[in-house]
Amino acid sequence: MTPLYIIPARGGSKGIPRKNIKLLCGRPLIAYTVDAAREAMKTSGGTILLSTDDAEIAETVRAMGIDVPYMRPAELATDTAGSREVILDAMNWADTKGIDYDCVVLLQPTSPFRTAADILECMAALGPVDDMAVTVAPARDNPYYNIFETAADGTLHISKGDGKYTRRQDVPQAWVYNGAVYAIRPESIRRMPMGEFPRRIPSAMPAERSVDLDNELDWLIAETIMARKMFL
């Protein structure tokens, strides 16, 4: 496959202000994603396309040696803009420029521990009849074991199954999207939103590389992990 690596990085962010270019252990957060994409391209080829509305983010990425010929429209840089619309806009721009690709790989800057190998493994998991391969991590909680819902009478009942599991080891494996890599068929995303894809294939990543930076606590965790690795 020939990938179009889309890195979405709008200027506004509330959980962590200016997070995409905030320094994480001395480097702009987005640099970790650019590095991973560039390393993956040594094997996969393809094109990196930054999708941003923000001039400072664009200049930060240009300083890393990545061309930024396209800017995201303002109407797609709001809190309510969806990922699908952002992806389609970037794809449409790439199409007008004759950029060749048959796989869209969405790489969010909020996953600094994602590696080039994670990207390539996710792409490799995408079969010819699949809509998307997506990186996942083992869920800390499980709907067969310790996730409950509230019934009409106000009582709790197990979310899935009959509630008879007594050992975590016995329950079916549950996964969570970790936000690191989405490898998508272009024709699938043009037809429907990602949440409606009938064929989504998991590509497992370990919990320690699945930190997704959404708030200041996540940022502190990421800094701690990186600081410890520096001294190992």
N, CA, C and O of each residue as an XYZ file, in Angstrom:
928
protein
N       0.828     -1.192      0.000
C       0.000      0.000      0.000
C       0.870      1.251      0.000
O       1.983      1.266      0.526
N       0.330      2.282     -0.600
C       0.987      3.588     -0.581
C       0.199      4.504      0.348
O      -0.925      4.882      0.021
N       0.761      4.869      1.498
C      -0.014      5.611      2.497
C       0.021      7.124      2.302
O       1.013      7.689      1.841
N      -1.082      7.755      2.664
C      -1.138      9.189      2.879
C      -1.195      9.373      4.383
O      -2.232      9.133      5.002
N      -0.083      9.799      4.976
C      -0.030     10.001      6.416
C      -0.610     11.381      6.745
O      -0.013     12.406      6.416
N      -1.759     11.396      7.385
C      -2.387     12.655      7.767
C      -2.140     12.899      9.256
O      -2.509     12.079     10.096
N      -1.520     14.018      9.572
C      -1.270     14.408     10.963
C      -2.174     15.600     11.275
O      -1.895     16.710     10.820
N      -3.263     15.395     12.051
C      -4.183     16.489     12.348
C      -3.715     17.266     13.573
O      -3.460     16.676     14.623
N      -3.601     18.592     13.443
C      -3.069     19.387     14.559
C      -3.664     20.793     14.513
O      -3.040     21.720     13.997
N      -4.844     20.942     15.043
C      -5.450     22.274     15.050
C      -4.845     23.124     16.172
O      -4.270     22.600     17.126
N      -4.983     24.409     16.040
C      -4.363     25.314     16.999
C      -5.058     25.363     18.341
O      -4.401     25.478     19.376
N      -6.369     25.278     18.340
C      -7.117     25.366     19.600
C      -7.182     24.027     20.312
O      -7.489     23.005     19.699
N      -6.896     24.031     21.593
C      -7.031     22.824     22.414
C      -7.278     23.270     23.847
O      -6.593     24.156     24.357
N      -8.256     22.655     24.491
C      -8.674     23.117     25.810
C      -8.059     22.303     26.949
O      -7.643     22.869     27.960
N      -8.000     20.979     26.792
C      -7.470     20.149     27.872
C      -6.035     20.489     28.203
O      -5.651     20.575     29.370
N      -5.231     20.685     27.137
C      -3.825     21.088     27.276
C      -3.606     22.212     26.268
O      -3.416     21.932     25.084
N      -3.627     23.464     26.693
C      -3.503     24.576     25.750
C      -2.238     24.481     24.896
O      -1.141     24.238     25.400
N      -2.427     24.681     23.580
C      -1.329     24.662     22.593
C      -0.541     23.363     22.652
O       0.674     23.356     22.457
N      -1.231     22.273     22.921
C      -0.543     21.018     23.206
C       0.302     20.502     22.042
O       1.338     19.878     22.267
N      -0.121     20.752     20.804
C       0.601     20.155     19.687
C       2.033     20.643     19.553
O       2.887     19.938     19.014
N       2.299     21.862     20.049
C       3.674     22.372     19.988
C       4.242     22.639     21.381
O       5.327     23.202     21.519
N       3.503     22.233     22.405
C       4.042     22.336     23.769
C       5.240     21.399     23.903
O       5.235     20.296     23.355
N       6.266     21.842     24.634
C       7.479     21.041     24.765
C       7.254     19.869     25.716
O       6.857     20.051     26.866
N       7.512     18.682     25.220
C       7.483     17.465     26.020
C       8.907     16.940     26.097
O       9.452     16.447     25.110
N       9.503     17.050     27.275
C      10.908     16.673     27.458
C      11.806     17.370     26.428
O      12.705     16.763     25.847
N      11.529     18.672     26.221
C      12.405     19.491     25.400
C      12.084     19.543     23.923
O      12.760     20.245     23.171
N      11.053     18.807     23.485
C      10.710     18.803     22.060
C       9.222     19.094     21.893
O       8.430     18.710     22.752
N       8.816     19.768     20.802
C       7.385     19.958     20.558
C       6.691     18.599     20.451
O       7.215     17.672     19.833
N       5.529     18.494     21.049
C       4.812     17.216     21.048
C       4.695     16.631     19.651
O       4.886     15.429     19.462
N       4.384     17.466     18.677
C       4.150     16.953     17.326
C       5.403     16.329     16.718
O       5.303     15.541     15.778
N       6.577     16.669     17.241
C       7.824     16.136     16.689
C       7.887     14.619     16.799
O       8.442     13.958     15.921
N       7.331     14.066     17.857
C       7.379     12.614     18.041
C       6.570     11.890     16.963
O       6.951     10.810     16.511
N       5.462     12.487     16.561
C       4.656     11.884     15.507
C       5.317     12.057     14.146
O       5.310     11.135     13.331
N       5.883     13.224     13.897
C       6.605     13.444     12.642
C       7.758     12.458     12.511
O       7.970     11.894     11.438
N       8.503     12.245     13.587
C       9.623     11.301     13.558
C       9.148      9.890     13.231
O       9.757      9.202     12.412
N       8.054      9.455     13.873
C       7.546      8.104     13.649
C       7.077      7.929     12.208
O       7.340      6.898     11.588
N       6.381      8.938     11.673
C       5.899      8.866     10.296
C       7.062      8.828      9.312
O       7.056      8.057      8.353
N       8.059      9.672      9.563
C       9.205      9.731      8.662
C       9.978      8.406      8.674
O      10.445      7.942      7.634
N      10.104      7.808      9.853
C      10.786      6.518      9.951
C       9.986      5.427      9.244
O      10.567      4.582      8.564
N       8.665      5.434      9.395
C       7.818      4.437      8.721
C       7.914      4.583      7.211
O       7.862      3.587      6.488
N       8.053      5.808      6.729
C       8.131      6.046      5.286
C       9.358      5.413      4.650
O       9.364      5.162      3.445
N      10.398      5.151      5.436
C      11.583      4.484      4.889
C      11.224      3.100      4.373
O      11.876      2.575      3.471
N      10.178      2.510      4.955
C       9.703      1.193      4.520
C       8.496      1.298      3.592
O       8.408      0.594      2.586
N       7.561      2.192      3.947
C       6.276      2.232      3.256
C       6.220      3.192      2.079
O       5.361      3.046      1.210
N       7.128      4.183      2.030
C       6.955      5.252      1.076
C       5.764      6.111      1.468
O       5.365      6.122      2.632
N       5.195      6.826      0.513
C       4.010      7.614      0.789
C       4.308      9.084      1.016
O       5.391      9.577      0.701
N       3.310      9.777      1.576
C       3.369     11.222      1.745
C       2.883     11.613      3.134
O       1.890     11.071      3.619
N       3.572     12.547      3.773
C       3.113     13.119      5.045
C       2.388     14.426      4.740
O       2.920     15.300      4.056
N       1.159     14.547      5.260
C       0.375     15.757      5.054
C      -0.113     16.269      6.410
O      -0.951     15.641      7.056
N       0.419     17.410      6.828
C      -0.049     18.052      8.052
C      -1.364     18.760      7.768
O      -1.490     19.474      6.773
N      -2.350     18.560      8.650
C      -3.628     19.263      8.552
C      -3.740     20.189      9.750
O      -4.081     19.755     10.850
N      -3.451     21.475      9.531
C      -3.526     22.450     10.618
C      -4.087     23.759     10.102
O      -3.973     24.086      8.921
N      -4.692     24.497     11.010
C      -5.175     25.851     10.720
C      -4.228     26.894     11.302
O      -4.456     28.094     11.155
N      -3.166     26.438     11.961
C      -2.349     27.295     12.819
C      -0.972     27.530     12.204
O      -0.239     26.582     11.924
N      -0.628     28.805     11.997
C       0.644     29.145     11.349
C       1.847     28.710     12.171
O       2.856     28.285     11.607
N       1.759     28.807     13.493
C       2.893     28.429     14.337
C       3.143     26.928     14.292
O       4.289     26.481     14.260
N       2.064     26.156     14.291
C       2.223     24.704     14.162
C       2.842     24.374     12.814
O       3.744     23.540     12.731
N       2.365     25.021     11.759
C       2.915     24.780     10.425
C       4.408     25.091     10.378
O       5.184     24.320      9.813
N       4.814     26.216     10.968
C       6.226     26.589     10.957
C       7.060     25.617     11.786
O       8.202     25.322     11.434
N       6.497     25.120     12.881
C       7.211     24.142     13.713
C       7.507     22.882     12.917
O       8.604     22.329     13.002
N       6.532     22.432     12.147
C       6.713     21.213     11.350
C       7.649     21.479     10.168
O       8.453     20.617      9.812
N       7.552     22.652      9.565
C       8.495     22.983      8.487
C       9.939     22.960      8.988
O      10.851     22.540      8.275
N      10.129     23.415     10.220
C      11.476     23.421     10.796
C      12.027     22.010     10.967
O      13.235     21.826     11.117
N      11.143     21.014     10.944
C      11.582     19.615     11.026
C      11.867     19.033      9.648
O      12.200     17.854      9.524
N      11.738     19.860      8.614
C      12.046     19.401      7.266
C      10.865     18.834      6.515
O      11.046     18.176      5.490
N       9.639     19.077      7.007
C       8.434     18.572      6.340
C       7.742     19.746      5.648
O       7.467     20.770      6.274
N       7.465     19.591      4.368
C       6.745     20.622      3.628
C       5.307     20.716      4.134
O       4.680     19.695      4.415
N       4.787     21.931      4.249
C       3.402     22.140      4.679
C       2.729     23.031      3.634
O       2.624     24.243      3.825
N       2.275     22.432      2.533
C       1.713     23.229      1.445
C       0.216     23.495      1.577
O      -0.367     24.201      0.755
N      -0.401     22.933      2.603
C      -1.860     22.967      2.720
C      -2.245     23.395      4.125
O      -1.637     22.955      5.100
N      -3.259     24.257      4.234
C      -3.767     24.684      5.538
C      -5.234     24.281      5.648
O      -6.000     24.401      4.692
N      -5.606     23.808      6.822
C      -6.982     23.368      7.044
C      -7.927     24.576      7.105
O      -7.587     25.591      7.714
N      -9.106     24.478      6.483
C     -10.073     25.585      6.566
C     -10.510     25.828      8.010
O     -10.576     24.893      8.809
N     -10.807     27.082      8.340
C     -11.178     27.457      9.704
C     -12.395     26.707     10.197
O     -12.483     26.375     11.380
N     -13.343     26.432      9.301
C     -14.572     25.743      9.726
C     -14.321     24.302     10.144
O     -15.185     23.678     10.761
N     -13.152     23.767      9.818
C     -12.797     22.408     10.239
C     -11.802     22.418     11.396
O     -11.173     21.399     11.683
N     -11.657     23.559     12.056
C     -10.722     23.679     13.181
C     -11.450     24.032     14.469
O     -10.847     24.565     15.400
N     -12.741     23.737     14.525
C     -13.536     24.023     15.717
C     -13.639     22.785     16.601
O     -13.238     21.693     16.200
N     -14.177     22.961     17.802
C     -14.367     21.835     18.719
C     -15.354     20.813     18.176
O     -15.322     19.645     18.563
N     -16.231     21.255     17.279
C     -17.287     20.362     16.785
C     -16.934     19.681     15.462
O     -17.674     18.813     14.999
N     -15.830     20.059     14.862
C     -15.432     19.434     13.599
C     -15.059     17.973     13.832
O     -14.325     17.654     14.767
N     -15.567     17.093     12.977
C     -15.321     15.664     13.141
C     -14.071     15.197     12.417
O     -13.606     15.837     11.474
N     -13.530     14.067     12.873
C     -12.316     13.506     12.255
C     -12.550     13.164     10.790
O     -11.672     13.374      9.953
N     -13.739     12.635     10.477
C     -14.002     12.244      9.093
C     -13.922     13.446      8.162
O     -13.330     13.357      7.086
N     -14.508     14.565      8.561
C     -14.495     15.755      7.717
C     -13.069     16.269      7.517
O     -12.708     16.720      6.430
N     -12.272     16.197      8.570
C     -10.865     16.625      8.476
C     -10.105     15.714      7.520
O      -9.331     16.188      6.690
N     -10.324     14.419      7.635
C      -9.654     13.454      6.756
C     -10.069     13.676      5.305
O      -9.219     13.718      4.415
N     -11.361     13.817      5.065
C     -11.852     13.990      3.698
C     -11.307     15.273      3.065
O     -10.969     15.292      1.882
N     -11.225     16.334      3.855
C     -10.687     17.586      3.331
C      -9.231     17.414      2.911
O      -8.827     17.892      1.851
N      -8.439     16.726      3.747
C      -7.035     16.477      3.404
C      -6.916     15.571      2.177
O      -6.075     15.794      1.307
N      -7.761     14.556      2.121
C      -7.760     13.668      0.948
C      -8.119     14.422     -0.321
O      -7.486     14.233     -1.360
N      -9.121     15.267     -0.242
C      -9.544     16.030     -1.427
C      -8.423     16.943     -1.912
O      -8.210     17.089     -3.116
N      -7.701     17.561     -0.961
C      -6.562     18.400     -1.359
C      -5.492     17.555     -2.034
O      -4.953     17.948     -3.068
N      -5.180     16.394     -1.456
C      -4.167     15.507     -2.039
C      -4.579     15.062     -3.440
O      -3.740     14.964     -4.336
N      -5.867     14.793     -3.628
C      -6.359     14.365     -4.939
C      -6.158     15.458     -5.991
O      -5.797     15.171     -7.132
N      -6.396     16.717     -5.598
C      -6.241     17.810     -6.561
C      -4.782     18.004     -6.962
O      -4.493     18.564     -8.020
N      -3.860     17.538     -6.111
C      -2.433     17.688     -6.411
C      -1.842     16.434     -7.054
O      -0.641     16.372     -7.315
N      -2.687     15.442     -7.307
C      -2.213     14.222     -7.951
C      -1.356     13.343     -7.070
O      -0.566     12.547     -7.578
N      -1.493     13.467     -5.756
C      -0.718     12.634     -4.827
C      -1.278     11.222     -4.840
O      -2.482     11.024     -4.678
N      -0.416     10.256     -5.029
C      -0.829      8.853     -5.137
C      -0.894      8.210     -3.751
O       0.056      8.303     -2.974
N      -2.002      7.566     -3.449
C      -2.146      6.820     -2.197
C      -3.317      5.856     -2.321
O      -4.271      6.121     -3.052
N      -3.242      4.749     -1.613
C      -4.371      3.830     -1.557
C      -4.689      3.415     -0.121
O      -5.438      2.466      0.116
N      -4.104      4.146      0.830
C      -4.367      3.929      2.254
C      -4.183      5.258      2.971
O      -3.192      5.953      2.748
N      -5.119      5.610      3.819
C      -4.996      6.814      4.644
C      -4.584      6.373      6.046
O      -5.223      5.504      6.640
N      -3.519      6.969      6.571
C      -3.046      6.634      7.912
C      -3.135      7.891      8.770
O      -2.385      8.848      8.578
N      -4.067      7.868      9.719
C      -4.266      9.004     10.610
C      -3.356      8.846     11.821
O      -3.405      7.836     12.523
N      -2.519      9.865     12.057
C      -1.566      9.842     13.166
C      -1.801     11.074     14.032
O      -1.386     12.173     13.662
N      -2.446     10.914     15.159
C      -2.714     12.038     16.044
C      -1.467     12.357     16.872
O      -0.829     11.444     17.396
N      -1.114     13.632     16.998
C       0.099     14.004     17.733
C       0.050     13.663     19.218
O       1.080     13.706     19.891
N      -1.119     13.326     19.737
C      -1.271     13.059     21.169
C      -0.787     11.672     21.582
O      -0.994     11.264     22.725
N      -0.146     10.941     20.667
C       0.390      9.607     20.984
C       1.905      9.607     20.786
O       2.386      9.063     19.792
N       2.664     10.197     21.697
C       4.110     10.359     21.483
C       4.923      9.076     21.566
O       6.075      9.053     21.131
N       4.349      8.005     22.116
C       5.115      6.763     22.272
C       4.886      5.783     21.124
O       5.490      4.710     21.094
N       4.039      6.136     20.204
C       3.817      5.294     19.027
C       5.100      5.257     18.195
O       5.751      6.284     18.003
N       5.457      4.076     17.705
C       6.694      3.901     16.948
C       6.390      3.664     15.470
O       5.246      3.416     15.088
N       7.431      3.745     14.653
C       7.279      3.416     13.239
C       6.819      1.971     13.073
O       6.017      1.668     12.189
N       7.325      1.085     13.920
C       6.901     -0.318     13.853
C       5.407     -0.460     14.139
O       4.734     -1.274     13.506
N       4.883      0.319     15.082
C       3.451      0.286     15.359
C       2.651      0.703     14.127
O       1.621      0.107     13.812
N       3.135      1.732     13.437
C       2.460      2.201     12.227
C       2.453      1.120     11.162
O       1.412      0.826     10.575
N       3.607      0.532     10.914
C       3.725     -0.474      9.866
C       2.917     -1.729     10.194
O       2.316     -2.332      9.305
N       2.903     -2.121     11.467
C       2.116     -3.295     11.857
C       0.626     -3.047     11.683
O      -0.109     -3.947     11.277
N       0.177     -1.841     11.983
C      -1.233     -1.515     11.802
C      -1.595     -1.545     10.318
O      -2.639     -2.081      9.947
N      -0.748     -0.978      9.477
C      -0.999     -1.019      8.041
C      -1.031     -2.452      7.518
O      -1.864     -2.795      6.680
N      -0.121     -3.283      8.017
C      -0.054     -4.675      7.571
C      -1.299     -5.462      7.984
O      -1.661     -6.442      7.333
N      -1.950     -5.034      9.064
C      -3.150     -5.736      9.536
C      -4.367     -5.456      8.665
O      -5.355     -6.188      8.721
N      -4.299     -4.401      7.861
C      -5.435     -4.018      7.023
C      -5.520     -4.930      5.809
O      -4.717     -4.824      4.882
N      -6.512     -5.835      5.824
C      -6.697     -6.772      4.729
C      -7.447     -6.147      3.569
O      -7.984     -5.046      3.698
N      -7.491     -6.841      2.426
C      -8.094     -6.272      1.218
C      -9.591     -6.002      1.331
O     -10.125     -5.180      0.586
N     -10.281     -6.685      2.259
C     -11.728     -6.455      2.393
C     -12.062     -5.673      3.662
O     -13.236     -5.495      3.987
N     -11.042     -5.203      4.383
C     -11.267     -4.475      5.636
C     -11.438     -2.983      5.370
O     -10.915     -2.442      4.395
N     -12.180     -2.336      6.257
C     -12.359     -0.889      6.172
C     -11.255     -0.142      6.901
O     -10.792      0.904      6.446
N     -10.839     -0.690      8.037
C      -9.855      0.015      8.862
C      -9.129     -0.966      9.766
O      -9.717     -1.921     10.274
N      -7.845     -0.715      9.958
C      -7.099     -1.345     11.046
C      -6.786     -0.239     12.037
O      -6.441      0.872     11.634
N      -6.901     -0.524     13.324
C      -6.754      0.509     14.337
C      -5.967     -0.043     15.517
O      -6.171     -1.186     15.927
N      -5.074      0.768     16.059
C      -4.307      0.313     17.213
C      -5.173      0.309     18.466
O      -5.971      1.217     18.700
N      -4.994     -0.733     19.256
C      -5.759     -0.911     20.490
C      -4.822     -1.314     21.613
O      -3.709     -1.789     21.385
N      -5.299     -1.112     22.826
C      -4.581     -1.556     24.019
C      -5.522     -2.404     24.855
O      -6.738     -2.237     24.762
N      -4.995     -3.311     25.672
C      -5.874     -4.088     26.552
C      -6.658     -3.164     27.479
O      -6.085     -2.270     28.102
N      -7.959     -3.379     27.569
C      -8.802     -2.550     28.428
C      -8.523     -2.846     29.895
O      -8.352     -4.003     30.280
N      -8.478     -1.805     30.707
C      -8.262     -1.996     32.149
C      -9.508     -2.594     32.802
O      -9.404     -3.339     33.777
N     -10.672     -2.271     32.268
C     -11.928     -2.798     32.798
C     -12.611     -3.624     31.726
O     -12.299     -3.491     30.543
N     -13.547     -4.485     32.135
C     -14.133     -5.434     31.208
C     -15.650     -5.489     31.398
O     -16.122     -5.612     32.528
N     -16.423     -5.399     30.301
C     -17.886     -5.392     30.439
C     -18.470     -6.714     30.935
O     -19.622     -6.751     31.367
N     -17.691     -7.806     30.880
C     -18.165     -9.084     31.417
C     -17.876     -9.222     32.909
O     -18.413    -10.101     33.584
N     -17.000     -8.318     33.416
C     -16.473     -8.550     34.758
C     -16.739     -7.408     35.742
O     -17.269     -7.638     36.829
N     -16.372     -6.171     35.363
C     -16.491     -5.089     36.348
C     -16.983     -3.772     35.755
O     -16.730     -2.711     36.325
N     -17.678     -3.821     34.625
C     -18.368     -2.653     34.086
C     -19.869     -2.903     34.202
O     -20.382     -3.916     33.727
N     -20.557     -1.967     34.837
C     -21.980     -2.145     35.125
C     -22.823     -1.048     34.489
O     -22.331      0.046     34.209
N     -24.092     -1.352     34.266
C     -25.066     -0.387     33.788
C     -26.195     -0.269     34.808
O     -26.393     -1.155     35.640
N     -26.926      0.833     34.731
C     -28.036      1.051     35.644
C     -29.344      0.623     34.984
O     -29.663      1.072     33.883
N     -30.090     -0.234     35.649
C     -31.390     -0.686     35.150
C     -32.457      0.378     35.410
O     -32.199      1.370     36.092
N     -33.654      0.164     34.864
C     -34.751      1.128     35.022
C     -35.118      1.342     36.485
O     -35.572      2.421     36.865
N     -34.919      0.307     37.307
C     -35.279      0.436     38.725
C     -34.132      1.010     39.564
O     -34.241      1.088     40.788
N     -33.036      1.412     38.913
C     -31.926      2.027     39.632
C     -30.871      1.062     40.110
O     -29.868      1.488     40.683
N     -31.062     -0.221     39.895
C     -30.072     -1.209     40.328
C     -29.001     -1.403     39.255
O     -29.210     -1.097     38.081
N     -27.859     -1.915     39.684
C     -26.764     -2.177     38.768
C     -26.851     -3.594     38.216
O     -27.224     -4.530     38.923
N     -26.500     -3.737     36.940
C     -26.351     -5.076     36.364
C     -25.123     -5.071     35.463
O     -24.745     -4.043     34.902
N     -24.516     -6.238     35.340
C     -23.302     -6.345     34.545
C     -23.586     -5.890     33.122
O     -24.665     -6.152     32.590
N     -22.630     -5.212     32.504
C     -22.863     -4.630     31.185
C     -23.047     -5.697     30.100
O     -23.836     -5.513     29.174
N     -22.320     -6.806     30.218
C     -22.396     -7.833     29.179
C     -22.286     -9.210     29.817
O     -21.493     -9.416     30.736
N     -23.082    -10.147     29.328
C     -23.038    -11.506     29.859
C     -23.963    -11.677     31.040
O     -24.802    -10.820     31.318
N     -23.803    -12.798     31.739
C     -24.711    -13.131     32.844
C     -24.141    -12.786     34.218
O     -24.794    -13.039     35.231
N     -22.948    -12.219     34.272
C     -22.378    -11.795     35.543
C     -21.804    -12.909     36.385
O     -21.561    -12.716     37.576
N     -21.579    -14.070     35.800
C     -21.117    -15.218     36.579
C     -19.596    -15.395     36.578
O     -19.075    -16.292     37.240
N     -18.896    -14.554     35.847
C     -17.434    -14.652     35.896
C     -16.940    -14.188     37.264
O     -17.355    -13.145     37.769
N     -16.057    -14.973     37.847
C     -15.507    -14.613     39.156
C     -14.005    -14.319     39.098
O     -13.420    -13.851     40.075
N     -13.382    -14.600     37.937
C     -11.944    -14.329     37.784
C     -11.719    -13.533     36.501
O     -12.230    -13.873     35.434
N     -10.942    -12.472     36.640
C     -10.644    -11.631     35.477
C      -9.987    -12.438     34.362
O     -10.206    -12.173     33.180
N      -9.180    -13.428     34.748
C      -8.436    -14.195     33.751
C      -9.358    -14.975     32.811
O      -8.940    -15.349     31.715
N     -10.592    -15.224     33.218
C     -11.488    -16.068     32.441
C     -12.353    -15.302     31.435
O     -12.965    -15.909     30.556
N     -12.406    -13.982     31.560
C     -13.332    -13.225     30.713
C     -12.744    -13.013     29.326
O     -11.522    -13.015     29.172
N     -13.595    -12.827     28.305
C     -13.083    -12.517     26.962
C     -12.262    -11.232     26.986
O     -12.559    -10.309     27.744
N     -11.232    -11.183     26.152
C     -10.377     -9.991     26.082
C     -11.181     -8.792     25.577
O     -11.906     -8.892     24.586
N     -11.048     -7.687     26.250
C     -11.644     -6.426     25.801
C     -10.527     -5.460     25.430
O      -9.457     -5.454     26.039
N     -10.803     -4.635     24.406
C      -9.796     -3.701     23.910
C     -10.346     -2.283     23.920
O     -11.559     -2.077     23.892
N      -9.447     -1.312     23.960
C      -9.828      0.093     23.788
C      -8.968      0.694     22.679
O      -7.783      0.382     22.562
N      -9.578      1.560     21.867
C      -8.786      2.334     20.918
C      -7.781      3.165     21.718
O      -8.148      3.793     22.712
N      -6.530      3.171     21.295
C      -5.555      3.991     22.017
C      -5.218      5.290     21.282
O      -4.416      6.085     21.772
N      -5.822      5.514     20.112
C      -5.668      6.776     19.401
C      -4.378      6.940     18.624
O      -4.124      8.016     18.081
N      -3.547      5.891     18.554
C      -2.209      6.046     17.972
C      -2.188      5.965     16.450
O      -1.595      6.822     15.794
N      -2.833      4.937     15.879
C      -2.782      4.722     14.422
C      -4.152      4.260     13.923
O      -4.778      3.373     14.503
N      -4.595      4.882     12.842
C      -5.794      4.434     12.127
C      -5.389      4.269     10.667
O      -5.080      5.257     10.002
N      -5.385      3.046     10.159
C      -5.093      2.778      8.754
C      -6.421      2.503      8.050
O      -7.096      1.520      8.356
N      -6.793      3.364      7.118
C      -8.154      3.399      6.593
C      -8.156      3.273      5.075
O      -7.316      3.866      4.396
N      -9.098      2.503      4.546
C      -9.324      2.451      3.110
C      -9.976      3.760      2.662
O     -11.001      4.148      3.223
N      -9.416      4.446      1.675
C     -10.001      5.711      1.234
C     -11.460      5.582      0.810
O     -12.274      6.457      1.106
N     -11.788      4.502      0.123
C     -13.167      4.331     -0.335
C     -14.131      4.113      0.819
O     -15.310      4.451      0.716
N     -13.639      3.552      1.918
C     -14.489      3.316      3.086
C     -14.818      4.627      3.788
O     -15.977      4.870      4.124
N     -13.811      5.481      4.018
C     -14.055      6.744      4.713
C     -14.896      7.681      3.859
O     -15.586      8.550      4.392
N     -14.849      7.518      2.544
C     -15.710      8.341      1.691
C     -17.167      7.898      1.794
O     -18.082      8.701      1.610
N     -17.375      6.628      2.087
C     -18.747      6.097      2.165
C     -19.424      6.361      3.492
O     -20.628      6.610      3.532
N     -18.661      6.312      4.593
C     -19.290      6.337      5.914
C     -18.306      6.757      6.990
O     -17.095      6.684      6.779
N     -18.812      7.203      8.160
C     -17.928      7.523      9.288
C     -17.222      6.278      9.813
O     -17.699      5.159      9.621
N     -16.088      6.474     10.474
C     -15.304      5.353     10.991
C     -16.099      4.497     11.975
O     -15.926      3.279     12.023
N     -16.971      5.136     12.762
C     -17.752      4.390     13.738
C     -18.750      3.436     13.131
O     -19.295      2.581     13.829
N     -19.000      3.570     11.831
C     -19.956      2.694     11.149
C     -19.276      1.622     10.308
O     -19.952      0.806      9.681
N     -17.948      1.614     10.286
C     -17.248      0.605      9.495
C     -17.628     -0.796      9.974
O     -17.533     -1.076     11.169
N     -18.056     -1.680      9.074
C     -18.385     -3.040      9.502
C     -17.170     -3.918      9.764
O     -17.248     -4.881     10.527
N     -16.042     -3.586      9.129
C     -14.845     -4.410      9.305
C     -13.705     -3.553      9.838
O     -13.012     -2.866      9.087
N     -13.526     -3.616     11.186
C     -12.450     -2.912     11.878
C     -11.528     -3.963     12.490
O     -11.976     -4.821     13.251
N     -10.254     -3.895     12.158
C      -9.288     -4.909     12.569
C      -8.368     -4.337     13.643
O      -7.815     -3.253     13.460
N      -8.192     -5.050     14.770
C      -7.310     -4.528     15.827
C      -5.841     -4.785     15.538
O      -5.467     -5.820     14.986
N      -5.016     -3.815     15.924
C      -3.566     -3.976     15.898
C      -3.085     -3.624     17.304
O      -3.074     -2.457     17.695
N      -2.690     -4.643     18.050
C      -2.430     -4.468     19.483
C      -1.129     -3.723     19.749
O      -0.106     -3.965     19.108
N      -1.199     -2.811     20.714
C      -0.018     -2.133     21.242
C      -0.006     -2.325     22.751
O      -1.070     -2.449     23.358
N       1.165     -2.353     23.369
C       1.229     -2.500     24.825
C       0.745     -1.241     25.528
O       0.802     -0.143     24.974
N       0.271     -1.414     26.748
C      -0.273     -0.294     27.514
C       0.756      0.815     27.708
O       0.397      1.992     27.713
N       2.033      0.458     27.867
C       3.045      1.476     28.161
C       3.312      2.406     26.979
O       3.862      3.490     27.171
N       2.932      2.004     25.752
C       3.084      2.892     24.596
C       1.742      3.478     24.159
O       1.647      4.094     23.098
N       0.713      3.286     24.972
C      -0.631      3.699     24.586
C      -1.123      4.946     25.321
O      -2.328      5.187     25.388
N      -0.217      5.725     25.865
C      -0.598      6.971     26.536
C      -1.119      7.956     25.493
O      -0.432      8.253     24.515
N      -2.336      8.462     25.703
C      -2.962      9.430     24.811
C      -3.146     10.728     25.593
O      -3.871     10.756     26.587
N      -2.501     11.786     25.155
C      -2.457     13.025     25.930
C      -3.727     13.856     25.717
O      -3.925     14.461     24.663
N      -4.576     13.867     26.741
C      -5.833     14.603     26.658
C      -5.934     15.696     27.716
O      -6.654     16.677     27.530
N      -5.211     15.528     28.833
C      -5.275     16.519     29.909
C      -3.904     16.618     30.591
O      -2.958     15.921     30.224
N      -3.825     17.492     31.580
C      -2.535     17.742     32.234
C      -2.003     16.514     32.976
O      -0.789     16.325     33.065
N      -2.891     15.687     33.505
C      -2.438     14.469     34.173
C      -1.782     13.529     33.172
O      -0.742     12.938     33.463
N      -2.389     13.388     31.987
C      -1.783     12.566     30.938
C      -0.386     13.097     30.593
O       0.552     12.329     30.383
N      -0.273     14.424     30.542
C       1.016     15.030     30.198
C       2.068     14.696     31.257
O       3.207     14.365     30.928
N       1.681     14.784     32.512
C       2.598     14.456     33.602
C       3.044     12.996     33.526
O       4.212     12.679     33.754
N       2.105     12.121     33.206
C       2.438     10.696     33.068
C       3.450     10.502     31.941
O       4.425      9.767     32.095
N       3.212     11.169     30.798
C       4.125     11.035     29.661
C       5.515     11.556     30.008
O       6.515     10.927     29.663
N       5.588     12.698     30.687
C       6.886     13.242     31.096
C       7.616     12.281     32.025
O       8.828     12.096     31.917
N       6.872     11.678     32.930
C       7.485     10.741     33.877
C       8.038      9.521     33.164
O       9.142      9.067     33.464
N       7.267      8.985     32.215
C       7.726      7.818     31.457
C       8.991      8.159     30.676
O       9.958      7.397     30.680
N       8.974      9.307     30.008
C      10.142      9.691     29.210
C      11.366      9.949     30.082
O      12.475      9.546     29.734
N      11.167     10.612     31.200
C      12.284     10.896     32.089
C      12.918      9.612     32.614
O      14.141      9.514     32.714
N      12.097      8.646     32.944
C      12.622      7.372     33.447
C      13.379      6.629     32.368
O      14.407      6.012     32.647
N      12.887      6.679     31.136
C      13.564      5.988     30.041
C      14.914      6.615     29.767
O      15.860      5.925     29.386
N      15.007      7.918     29.957
C      16.277      8.609     29.700
C      17.387      8.110     30.608
O      18.566      8.172     30.258
N      17.009      7.623     31.755
C      18.021      7.236     32.730
C      18.162      5.712     32.846
O      18.912      5.224     33.692
N      17.450      4.963     32.006
C      17.563      3.507     32.062
C      18.824      3.038     31.353
O      19.090      1.838     31.296
